[in-house]
Amino acid sequence: MAHEHPAPSVHHLVPGFGADRAAHYDAQASIALAGVHAAYELGVSALTAQLDGHDTASLLFVGLGTGAELVPYTRFDVPGWRFTGVEPSDAMLAVARKRLEAEGLLSRTHLHVGELHTLPAGPPFDGAQLMGVLHHVEGEEARLELLREVTRRLKPGAPLVLGCRVGKDPELTNVELRRGRAYGIPLDELERRRQLFAMMRPIESDAALFEMFARTGLVAPRPIFVSLQYKVFLARFEPGAAG
């Protein structure tokens, strides 16, 4: 059955991901990221392709959120696979718990409330996914440390799917905001988002992201999904390759 463990100390609620947003997060995400469900499905497609033939596998999901990224596993015929979802927000995991129960996935999903470093040590995972998390981490060193924390928990050769915002193109930001207006987001909220985008410091480029990959033993990155300034890559962990 699913288990939930609080962090060893009181964890901080992630700003913007509390109870007031959790119930509406998926609807908002489908507007903010065109093709979000395709991104989730392609993440599952990539991991199952890399681990094809494994009757059993354990996968780590960092920043599980509402659990939507696990749902595609219901149609990929991997009944022996087990999942660990790490998420700092209790409110987001409450939504995930209900969703995974409805989809028949809760019984093979371990839910952990807290940041990744609070997850107790255990056997290394066969693969991992980090979707929509890295661009929320401020500073290159902190981003590198998160990637290292993920790879410390992986088997050699394990695949990783990572999705994040890459680059800061004002023209593409305008496309995002114009799309939001078409979906009924009020003008004052769009202006607030424009200001947030202006302050955001995402990974500068594919090359900058690949450099972080190389420094943490992640090799052979391949793009599997692109939606404006959001990109998803498939890479592989090779411990000896860390630079």
Secondary structure by P-SEA (a helix, b strand, c coil): cbbbbccccccccccccccccccaaaaaaaaaccaaaaaaaaaaaaaaaaaccccbbbbbbcccccccccccccccccccbbbbbbbccaaaaaaaaaaaaaacccccbbbbcccccccccccccccccccccccccccaaaaaaaaaaaaaaccccbbbbbbbbccccaaaaaaaaaaaaaacccaaaaaaaaaaaaaccccccaaaaaaaaaaacccccccccccccbbbbbbbbbccccc
